[in-house]
Amino acid sequence: MSTTPQAIRGTQDIFGAEAEAFAHVVETFERVRKLYRFRRVEMPVFEKTEVFSRSIGETTDVVSKEMYSFEDRGGESLTLRPEFTAGIARAYITNGWQQHAPLKVATHGPLFRYERPQKGRYRQFHQIDAEIIGAAEPQADVELLTLADQLLKELGIADGVSLQLNTLGDGASREAWRLALIDYFRAVKAELSEDSQDRLERNPLRILDSKDPRDKAFVADAPKIDDFLSGEAQEFFGQVTSGLDAAGVAWTRAPALVRGLDYYRHTAFEFVTDRLGAQGTVLGGGRYDGLMESLGGPFTPAVGWAAGIERLAMLLGNTAEPNAQVIVVVEDDALLDKAIGAITKLRSAGLSADLVAAGSPRKRFDKASKMGADALVAYAIRDGAESVRVRGERQAEIDRILS
């Protein structure tokens, strides 16, 4: 006995008002990124597995637990992209995009991670992404954060969303902090969660953003990055914060904030809210000056961020599907072809239009009247003659289009 296939756990079918909210996020992102002159890129959905394992880091949950990897028919290990940045970095190196540096790029699309589905998080999910590659100056960080801030404001969801900001220092600062964290957490290793015990020697910064209560008990007293910042790193962070102040972007210092991937340096940030439950990050990113080298390229400073479209759409709430501007109703089937010709002209002129030509002819006009359009165009035969009636707004415009 056959059964109807069900959607795979962690995927979703997006329809109606939810789909309109999803589309609104993408459309707003596209409009705002053009204001900032970010160039559009389209990236492959899958890459060689090493693109992600070398760049994201073997110690991260993404690589060790969450990637959808498979062997193709040629015996090569491929992975569905779990994030955009590594693939964009690979493209920057292999396609000679260095000639455009500093390069500002933006993209959006589906990503894939095998993680436990929860509110706003799926195994196939969608992100918007913005990157500036080849720019070492803190002004690039300010540019990206200002872009993100304006996007949230243009979406109308900035209220209740705060920018949490931290610095991870330069390479030497981060390494000194890492060693201090190892010493600190090594003394309480037995009391940490199993995941944090595993991360301790390889990536102790990850313990700082652990959600496990056993780890949180020790995070508050852990060494802070400020105690290890070089003079250059302090100056860099100071220029970022002063630039944000000049741009009118509100921020809050979050000294325990880290990014979960190995290639981050200097600026780290998250826009967070309490309106999405425990998983409150809306948008996050930072500077990743160490990434290109991990992929075999030259040292290339870069900074970027990504945001989940589903989570942004949840903050929007359901956006109502827009009503048609014009409804063309056929009250006599003999006039169907003329009505089709008319609706084609209306759409070509830029008006959204629907055709009502099914069901009982006597009920079509009443049905069309209830659809909430700006105007109705009714095709009927009255006293043996063709009749075209235009009602509602835009009468003069519609008459001109149809004449």
C-alpha positions in Angstrom: 0.0 0.0 0.0 1.5 3.3 -1.1 1.6 6.3 1.2 2.0 10.0 0.4 5.6 11.2 0.9 6.0 13.7 3.7 8.3 16.7 3.9 11.7 15.9 5.4 12.1 16.9 9.0 13.6 20.3 9.3 12.4 21.5 5.9 9.4 23.7 5.2 6.9 24.5 2.5 6.4 28.3 2.5 3.1 29.6 1.3 0.7 32.5 1.5 1.3 35.3 4.0 4.5 33.6 5.3 5.9 33.5 1.7 5.0 37.2 1.3 7.0 38.0 4.5 9.9 35.9 3.2 9.8 37.7 -0.1 9.6 41.1 1.6 12.8 40.4 3.5 14.7 39.5 0.3 13.3 42.5 -1.6 14.2 44.9 1.2 17.7 43.4 1.4 18.2 43.8 -2.4 17.1 47.4 -2.3 19.3 48.3 0.7 22.4 46.5 -0.6 22.1 48.5 -3.8 22.2 51.7 -1.8 25.5 50.6 -0.3 26.8 49.5 -3.7 27.2 45.8 -2.8 27.5 43.7 -5.9 25.3 40.6 -6.3 26.9 37.2 -6.5 25.4 33.7 -7.0 27.2 30.8 -5.4 27.1 27.0 -5.9 24.9 25.1 -3.5 27.6 22.5 -3.0 31.4 22.7 -2.8 34.3 20.4 -2.2 34.1 19.3 1.5 37.5 20.7 2.2 36.3 24.3 1.4 34.3 24.1 4.6 36.4 21.8 6.8 39.6 23.9 6.1 37.9 27.3 6.6 35.2 26.8 9.2 37.4 24.5 11.4 37.3 20.9 12.3 36.5 21.8 16.0 33.2 23.5 15.2 29.9 21.8 15.5 29.1 22.8 11.9 32.0 20.6 10.5 32.0 17.8 13.1 28.2 17.3 13.4 26.1 19.3 11.0 27.3 19.2 7.5 25.5 17.3 4.7 28.4 15.6 3.0 28.3 12.9 0.3 30.6 11.2 -2.2 29.7 11.9 -5.8 30.1 9.3 -8.6 33.7 10.4 -9.2 34.5 9.5 -5.6 35.0 13.1 -4.5 33.6 14.3 -1.2 31.1 17.2 -1.6 29.1 19.2 0.9 25.9 21.1 0.7 26.9 24.6 1.8 26.3 25.2 5.5 27.2 28.9 5.2 28.2 31.4 2.5 31.5 32.9 3.6 33.8 30.0 2.8 32.4 29.5 -0.7 32.7 33.3 -1.4 36.3 33.2 -0.2 37.0 30.2 -2.5 35.5 32.1 -5.4 37.5 35.2 -4.6 40.8 33.2 -4.8 40.0 30.9 -7.8 38.2 33.5 -10.0 40.7 36.3 -9.7 38.3 38.6 -7.9 41.3 40.2 -6.2 41.4 42.7 -9.0 38.2 44.2 -7.6 39.4 44.6 -4.1 38.1 46.0 -1.9 35.1 43.9 -3.1 31.7 44.4 -1.6 29.4 41.5 -2.4 26.0 40.3 -1.3 23.9 37.1 -1.9 21.0 35.1 -0.5 19.7 31.6 -0.8 19.3 28.2 0.9 21.9 26.6 3.3 21.9 23.2 4.9 22.8 22.0 8.4 21.9 18.8 10.1 20.8 20.2 13.5 17.9 19.9 15.8 15.0 21.9 14.3 13.6 24.6 16.6 11.8 27.9 16.4 13.2 29.8 13.3 15.9 27.1 12.7 15.6 24.5 10.0 17.9 21.9 8.3 17.3 23.7 5.0 17.2 27.3 5.9 17.8 30.6 4.0 20.1 33.5 4.7 21.0 36.9 3.4 24.7 37.6 3.4 27.0 40.6 2.9 30.8 40.7 2.7 33.6 43.2 2.2 36.8 41.4 1.0 40.3 43.0 0.8 39.6 45.9 3.2 41.8 46.0 6.4 40.4 49.3 7.6 37.9 49.5 10.5 35.7 51.6 8.3 34.7 48.4 6.4 33.3 47.0 9.7 31.4 50.2 10.2 30.0 50.1 6.6 28.7 46.5 7.1 27.2 47.3 10.5 25.5 50.4 9.2 24.1 48.3 6.3 22.7 45.8 8.8 21.2 48.5 11.0 19.5 50.2 8.1 18.2 46.9 6.8 16.5 46.2 10.2 15.1 49.7 10.3 13.7 49.5 6.7 12.1 46.1 7.6 10.4 47.9 10.6 11.8 45.4 13.1 14.6 47.4 14.7 12.7 48.1 17.9 13.7 45.5 20.5 16.8 44.4 18.5 20.1 45.5 19.9 23.6 45.3 18.5 26.0 43.4 20.8 29.6 44.2 19.9 33.0 42.8 20.9 36.6 42.5 19.7 38.5 39.3 19.5 41.8 41.2 19.0 44.4 40.6 16.4 46.1 37.2 16.0 48.5 37.7 18.9 45.8 39.0 21.2 43.5 36.2 20.4 46.2 33.6 20.9 47.2 35.0 24.3 43.5 35.0 25.3 43.0 31.5 24.1 45.9 30.2 26.2 44.6 32.0 29.3 41.1 30.4 28.7 42.7 27.0 28.5 44.5 27.4 31.8 41.3 28.7 33.4 38.9 26.1 32.2 41.4 23.3 32.6 41.2 23.8 36.4 37.4 23.0 36.3 37.4 20.6 33.4 35.6 17.8 35.2 32.6 20.2 36.0 32.2 21.3 32.4 29.8 19.8 29.9 31.0 17.0 27.7 31.1 19.2 24.6 33.2 21.9 26.4 35.6 19.3 27.8 36.1 18.2 24.2 36.6 21.8 23.0 38.9 22.9 25.8 42.3 22.3 24.3 41.3 22.9 20.6 38.9 25.9 20.8 38.2 27.2 24.3 36.5 30.3 23.0 33.5 28.1 22.1 32.9 27.5 25.8 32.1 31.2 26.3 29.0 30.9 24.1 27.9 27.5 25.5 24.2 27.4 26.5 24.8 24.5 29.0 24.2 25.6 32.6 27.2 23.6 33.7 29.4 25.9 31.6 27.6 29.1 32.3 28.6 28.8 35.9 32.2 29.4 35.0 32.0 31.8 32.1 31.4 35.0 34.1 34.8 34.8 35.8 36.7 33.6 32.7 39.6 35.8 31.4 38.4 38.7 29.3 39.8 39.7 25.9 40.4 43.3 27.1 43.2 42.0 29.3 45.1 40.7 26.3 44.5 43.3 23.6 47.5 44.9 21.9 47.6 48.6 21.4 46.9 48.1 17.7 43.8 46.0 18.5 42.5 48.5 21.0 42.9 51.3 18.4 41.1 49.2 15.7 38.1 48.6 18.0 38.0 52.2 19.0 37.7 53.3 15.4 34.9 50.9 14.9 32.9 52.2 17.8 33.5 55.8 17.0 32.4 55.2 13.4 29.2 53.6 14.6 28.6 56.5 16.9 29.1 58.9 14.0 26.6 56.8 11.9 24.0 56.9 14.7 24.2 53.1 15.2 23.5 52.1 18.8 25.6 49.4 20.2 26.3 47.6 23.5 29.6 46.0 24.5 29.4 42.3 25.1 32.9 41.2 26.3 32.0 37.5 26.3 30.6 37.4 22.7 32.5 35.2 20.4 31.8 33.8 16.9 31.6 30.1 16.5 34.0 29.8 13.6 37.8 29.6 13.8 38.7 32.3 11.3 37.4 35.4 13.1 39.6 38.3 14.3 38.9 41.8 15.7 35.2 42.8 15.4 32.5 40.3 16.4 28.9 41.2 16.6 25.3 40.0 16.9 22.0 41.8 16.6 19.8 40.1 19.2 16.2 40.2 20.4 14.1 38.5 23.1 11.2 38.1 20.7 12.4 34.8 19.3 12.8 32.8 22.5 16.1 31.4 23.6 17.6 31.5 20.1 17.7 35.3 20.0 20.3 36.1 17.3 18.8 37.9 14.3 22.0 38.7 12.4 25.7 38.0 13.2 29.1 38.2 11.8 32.6 39.7 12.2 36.0 40.2 10.7 37.7 37.0 9.4 41.2 38.1 8.4 42.5 34.5 8.7 40.2 32.8 6.3 41.8 33.2 2.9 45.1 31.7 4.1 43.3 28.6 5.4 42.1 28.0 1.8 45.6 28.4 0.3 45.3 32.1 -0.7 47.3 35.1 0.3 46.6 37.1 3.5 43.3 39.0 2.7 41.5 41.0 5.3 37.7 40.7 5.2 34.5 41.2 7.2 31.0 40.0 6.7 27.6 39.1 8.2 24.7 36.8 7.6 21.1 36.7 8.8 18.4 34.0 8.7 15.5 35.0 6.4 13.1 32.9 8.3 13.9 34.6 11.6 13.7 38.1 10.1 10.3 37.1 8.6 9.1 35.9 12.0 9.9 39.3 13.4 7.8 40.8 10.6 4.9 38.7 11.3 2.7 37.5 8.5 2.5 40.1 5.7 -0.9 40.0 4.0 -0.9 38.9 0.4 -1.6 42.1 -1.7 -5.0 42.4 -3.4 -5.1 42.7 -7.2 -5.3 46.2 -8.5 -7.8 45.2 -11.1 -10.2 42.2 -11.4 -11.4 41.4 -14.9 -14.7 39.4 -14.7 -16.3 37.5 -17.6 -20.0 37.4 -17.2 -20.5 35.7 -20.6 -18.1 33.0 -21.8 -18.4 34.3 -25.4 -16.3 37.3 -24.3 -13.5 35.2 -22.7 -10.9 35.9 -25.4 -11.5 39.7 -25.2 -11.2 39.6 -21.4 -7.9 37.7 -21.8 -6.6 40.3 -24.2 -7.7 43.1 -21.8 -6.0 41.5 -18.8 -2.8 41.1 -20.8 -2.8 44.8 -21.6 -3.4 45.7 -18.0 -0.5 43.6 -16.7 1.8 44.9 -19.5 1.0 48.4 -18.2 2.2 47.5 -14.7 -1.1 46.8 -13.0 -1.6 43.6 -11.0 -4.7 41.8 -12.3 -6.7 38.6 -11.8 -9.3 37.0 -14.1 -12.6 35.7 -12.8 -14.0 33.4 -15.5 -14.9 30.1 -13.8 -18.1 28.9 -12.1 -21.6 30.1 -12.6 -21.6 33.3 -14.9 -24.3 34.8 -12.8 -22.2 34.6 -9.6 -18.9 35.8 -11.1 -19.5 39.5 -10.6 -20.5 39.2 -7.0 -17.4 37.0 -6.4 -15.1 39.6 -8.1 -16.7 42.4 -6.1 -15.6 40.7 -2.8 -12.0 40.3 -3.8 -11.0 43.8 -2.7 -9.4 45.1 -5.9 -9.1 48.8 -6.7 -11.2 48.4 -9.8 -13.4 45.9 -11.7 -13.6 45.5 -15.4 -16.7 43.4 -16.4 -17.3 41.9 -19.8 -21.0 41.0 -20.4 -23.6 40.9 -23.2 -26.5 43.3 -22.5 -29.5 43.4 -24.8 -27.6 41.5 -27.4 -24.6 43.8 -27.4 -21.2 43.6 -25.8 -20.8 45.6 -22.7 -17.6 46.6 -20.9 -18.0 48.3 -17.5 -15.2 49.8 -15.4 -15.9 50.4 -11.7 -13.9 51.7 -8.8 -10.6 53.6 -8.9 -8.3 54.1 -11.9 -11.2 54.3 -14.4 -9.5 56.9 -16.6 -6.2 54.9 -16.5 -7.9 51.6 -17.3 -9.9 53.2 -20.2 -6.7 54.5 -21.7 -4.9 51.2 -21.4 -7.8 49.3 -23.0 -8.6 51.7 -25.7 
